[in-house]
């Protein structure tokens, strides 16, 4: 493998790992949405029996 290919491979791996780590950290540190009384609508179930 020549130097250009090795550099491209390492750069791609570092970028993908960096984006993954950043968004994983962002998901873990983002506070949950405040509950403002919004209710989830009930699921309509049509029982065939």
N, CA, C and O atoms as CSV, one atom per row, in Angstrom:
chain,resi,resn,atom,element,x,y,z
A,1,UNK,N,N,0.867,-1.178,0.000
A,1,UNK,CA,C,0.000,0.000,0.000
A,1,UNK,C,C,0.908,1.233,0.000
A,1,UNK,O,O,1.842,1.324,0.796
A,2,UNK,N,N,0.629,2.158,-0.881
A,2,UNK,CA,C,1.483,3.346,-0.928
A,2,UNK,C,C,1.044,4.375,0.116
A,2,UNK,O,O,0.009,4.214,0.763
A,3,UNK,N,N,1.829,5.413,0.269
A,3,UNK,CA,C,1.613,6.398,1.329
A,3,UNK,C,C,0.291,7.148,1.160
A,3,UNK,O,O,-0.378,7.443,2.150
A,4,UNK,N,N,-0.091,7.460,-0.076
A,4,UNK,CA,C,-1.341,8.197,-0.300
A,4,UNK,C,C,-2.554,7.373,0.119
A,4,UNK,O,O,-3.494,7.892,0.722
A,5,UNK,N,N,-2.521,6.077,-0.210
A,5,UNK,CA,C,-3.648,5.215,0.162
A,5,UNK,C,C,-3.721,5.043,1.674
A,5,UNK,O,O,-4.810,5.048,2.250
A,6,UNK,N,N,-2.583,4.894,2.309
A,6,UNK,CA,C,-2.558,4.746,3.770
A,6,UNK,C,C,-3.069,6.013,4.450
A,6,UNK,O,O,-3.825,5.948,5.419
A,7,UNK,N,N,-2.653,7.152,3.938
A,7,UNK,CA,C,-3.121,8.427,4.496
A,7,UNK,C,C,-4.623,8.589,4.327
A,7,UNK,O,O,-5.301,9.037,5.251
A,8,UNK,N,N,-5.151,8.235,3.174
A,8,UNK,CA,C,-6.591,8.344,2.938
A,8,UNK,C,C,-7.370,7.396,3.848
A,8,UNK,O,O,-8.414,7.769,4.384
A,9,UNK,N,N,-6.868,6.171,4.026
A,9,UNK,CA,C,-7.546,5.200,4.879
A,9,UNK,C,C,-7.565,5.670,6.337
A,9,UNK,O,O,-8.598,5.605,7.002
A,10,UNK,N,N,-6.431,6.138,6.821
A,10,UNK,CA,C,-6.353,6.603,8.212
A,10,UNK,C,C,-7.229,7.841,8.408
A,10,UNK,O,O,-7.895,7.967,9.436
A,11,UNK,N,N,-7.235,8.747,7.444
A,11,UNK,CA,C,-8.071,9.947,7.541
A,11,UNK,C,C,-9.545,9.584,7.584
A,11,UNK,O,O,-10.290,10.149,8.384
A,12,UNK,N,N,-9.978,8.668,6.755
A,12,UNK,CA,C,-11.383,8.254,6.752
A,12,UNK,C,C,-11.759,7.587,8.074
A,12,UNK,O,O,-12.836,7.841,8.613
A,13,UNK,N,N,-10.889,6.751,8.588
A,13,UNK,CA,C,-11.183,6.084,9.860
A,13,UNK,C,C,-11.252,7.081,11.005
A,13,UNK,O,O,-12.124,6.978,11.869
A,14,UNK,N,N,-10.336,8.050,11.017
A,14,UNK,CA,C,-10.344,9.067,12.073
A,14,UNK,C,C,-11.614,9.922,11.981
A,14,UNK,O,O,-12.217,10.237,13.007
A,15,UNK,N,N,-12.022,10.295,10.777
A,15,UNK,CA,C,-13.229,11.111,10.620
A,15,UNK,C,C,-14.481,10.353,11.078
A,15,UNK,O,O,-15.307,10.901,11.808
A,16,UNK,N,N,-14.618,9.116,10.656
A,16,UNK,CA,C,-15.796,8.336,11.040
A,16,UNK,C,C,-15.821,8.110,12.549
A,16,UNK,O,O,-16.870,8.241,13.180
A,17,UNK,N,N,-14.676,7.773,13.125
A,17,UNK,CA,C,-14.610,7.568,14.571
A,17,UNK,C,C,-14.889,8.867,15.321
A,17,UNK,O,O,-15.562,8.858,16.352
A,18,UNK,N,N,-14.382,9.967,14.813
A,18,UNK,CA,C,-14.617,11.267,15.448
A,18,UNK,C,C,-16.082,11.671,15.429
A,18,UNK,O,O,-16.625,12.108,16.444
A,19,UNK,N,N,-16.727,11.523,14.266
A,19,UNK,CA,C,-18.156,11.847,14.184
A,19,UNK,C,C,-18.977,10.941,15.098
A,19,UNK,O,O,-19.904,11.402,15.763
A,20,UNK,N,N,-18.641,9.667,15.130
A,20,UNK,CA,C,-19.367,8.728,15.982
A,20,UNK,C,C,-19.221,9.100,17.446
A,20,UNK,O,O,-20.206,9.129,18.183
A,21,UNK,N,N,-18.006,9.382,17.867
A,21,UNK,CA,C,-17.770,9.748,19.271
A,21,UNK,C,C,-18.465,11.055,19.623
A,21,UNK,O,O,-19.043,11.177,20.703
A,22,UNK,N,N,-18.416,12.041,18.718
A,22,UNK,CA,C,-19.055,13.334,18.989
A,22,UNK,C,C,-20.560,13.189,19.173
A,22,UNK,O,O,-21.119,13.706,20.140
A,23,UNK,N,N,-21.214,12.496,18.261
A,23,UNK,CA,C,-22.664,12.380,18.360
A,23,UNK,C,C,-23.080,11.457,19.501
A,23,UNK,O,O,-24.133,11.665,20.102
A,24,UNK,N,N,-22.277,10.445,19.810
A,24,UNK,CA,C,-22.570,9.597,20.961
A,24,UNK,C,C,-22.477,10.416,22.242
A,24,UNK,O,O,-23.335,10.297,23.116
A,25,UNK,N,N,-21.446,11.245,22.361
A,25,UNK,CA,C,-21.304,12.124,23.524
A,25,UNK,C,C,-22.464,13.113,23.592
A,25,UNK,O,O,-22.983,13.389,24.674
A,26,UNK,N,N,-22.868,13.640,22.454
A,26,UNK,CA,C,-23.970,14.607,22.417
A,26,UNK,C,C,-25.282,13.968,22.881
A,26,UNK,O,O,-26.064,14.593,23.597
A,27,UNK,N,N,-25.514,12.722,22.469
A,27,UNK,CA,C,-26.723,12.013,22.888
A,27,UNK,C,C,-26.702,11.777,24.396
A,27,UNK,O,O,-27.728,11.922,25.061
A,28,UNK,N,N,-25.546,11.417,24.933
A,28,UNK,CA,C,-25.460,11.130,26.365
A,28,UNK,C,C,-25.571,12.374,27.234
A,28,UNK,O,O,-26.035,12.286,28.371
A,29,UNK,N,N,-25.157,13.530,26.726
A,29,UNK,CA,C,-25.141,14.734,27.551
A,29,UNK,C,C,-26.316,15.667,27.307
A,29,UNK,O,O,-26.462,16.646,28.038
A,30,UNK,N,N,-27.149,15.414,26.328
A,30,UNK,CA,C,-28.302,16.271,26.063
A,30,UNK,C,C,-29.385,15.992,27.101
A,30,UNK,O,O,-29.788,14.842,27.277
A,31,UNK,N,N,-29.862,17.033,27.791
A,31,UNK,CA,C,-30.914,16.800,28.780
A,31,UNK,C,C,-32.225,16.416,28.096
A,31,UNK,O,O,-32.475,16.822,26.962
A,32,UNK,N,N,-33.056,15.642,28.775
A,32,UNK,CA,C,-34.330,15.254,28.170
A,32,UNK,C,C,-35.241,16.466,28.001
A,32,UNK,O,O,-35.114,17.465,28.708
A,33,UNK,N,N,-36.163,16.351,27.041
A,33,UNK,CA,C,-37.111,17.434,26.813
A,33,UNK,C,C,-38.003,17.602,28.036
A,33,UNK,O,O,-38.370,16.629,28.694
A,34,UNK,N,N,-38.340,18.843,28.325
A,34,UNK,CA,C,-39.232,19.120,29.438
A,34,UNK,C,C,-40.640,18.659,29.075
A,34,UNK,O,O,-41.105,18.877,27.956
A,35,UNK,N,N,-41.307,18.027,30.021
A,35,UNK,CA,C,-42.665,17.565,29.793
A,35,UNK,C,C,-43.612,18.736,30.034
A,35,UNK,O,O,-43.768,19.192,31.167
A,36,UNK,N,N,-44.234,19.215,28.982
A,36,UNK,CA,C,-45.126,20.369,29.106
A,36,UNK,C,C,-46.598,19.952,29.099
A,36,UNK,O,O,-47.462,20.701,28.642
A,37,UNK,N,N,-46.868,18.763,29.604
A,37,UNK,CA,C,-48.236,18.295,29.667
A,37,UNK,C,C,-48.706,17.678,28.380
A,37,UNK,O,O,-49.874,17.306,28.266
A,38,UNK,N,N,-47.845,17.560,27.425
A,38,UNK,CA,C,-48.209,16.979,26.141
A,38,UNK,C,C,-48.395,15.477,26.312
A,38,UNK,O,O,-47.502,14.782,26.798
A,39,UNK,N,N,-49.555,14.987,25.911
A,39,UNK,CA,C,-49.844,13.579,26.105
A,39,UNK,C,C,-49.731,12.821,24.777
A,39,UNK,O,O,-50.137,13.318,23.726
A,40,UNK,N,N,-49.188,11.648,24.847
A,40,UNK,CA,C,-49.104,10.808,23.661
A,40,UNK,C,C,-50.500,10.256,23.380
A,40,UNK,O,O,-51.130,9.696,24.277
A,41,UNK,N,N,-50.990,10.404,22.157
A,41,UNK,CA,C,-52.335,9.907,21.874
A,41,UNK,C,C,-52.393,8.385,22.001
A,41,UNK,O,O,-51.435,7.691,21.660
A,42,UNK,N,N,-53.515,7.875,22.490
A,42,UNK,CA,C,-53.620,6.426,22.636
A,42,UNK,C,C,-53.618,5.724,21.279
A,42,UNK,O,O,-54.065,6.275,20.273
A,43,UNK,N,N,-53.116,4.521,21.279
A,43,UNK,CA,C,-53.069,3.727,20.055
A,43,UNK,C,C,-54.442,3.112,19.836
A,43,UNK,O,O,-55.004,2.497,20.742
A,44,UNK,N,N,-54.983,3.278,18.626
A,44,UNK,CA,C,-56.279,2.684,18.318
A,44,UNK,C,C,-56.063,1.247,17.926
A,44,UNK,O,O,-55.359,0.960,16.957
A,45,UNK,N,N,-56.657,0.348,18.664
A,45,UNK,CA,C,-56.493,-1.071,18.387
A,45,UNK,C,C,-57.836,-1.627,17.942
A,45,UNK,O,O,-58.856,-1.436,18.604
A,46,UNK,N,N,-57.817,-2.306,16.829
A,46,UNK,CA,C,-59.031,-2.919,16.311
A,46,UNK,C,C,-58.919,-4.422,16.464
A,46,UNK,O,O,-58.288,-5.090,15.645
A,47,UNK,N,N,-59.525,-4.949,17.505
A,47,UNK,CA,C,-59.440,-6.372,17.788
A,47,UNK,C,C,-60.439,-7.108,16.897
A,47,UNK,O,O,-61.617,-6.756,16.850
A,48,UNK,N,N,-59.964,-8.121,16.198
A,48,UNK,CA,C,-60.804,-8.833,15.233
A,48,UNK,C,C,-61.554,-10.018,15.858
A,48,UNK,O,O,-62.237,-10.768,15.161
A,49,UNK,N,N,-61.418,-10.173,17.167
A,49,UNK,CA,C,-62.092,-11.328,17.779
A,49,UNK,C,C,-63.486,-10.993,18.227
A,49,UNK,O,O,-64.186,-11.854,18.761
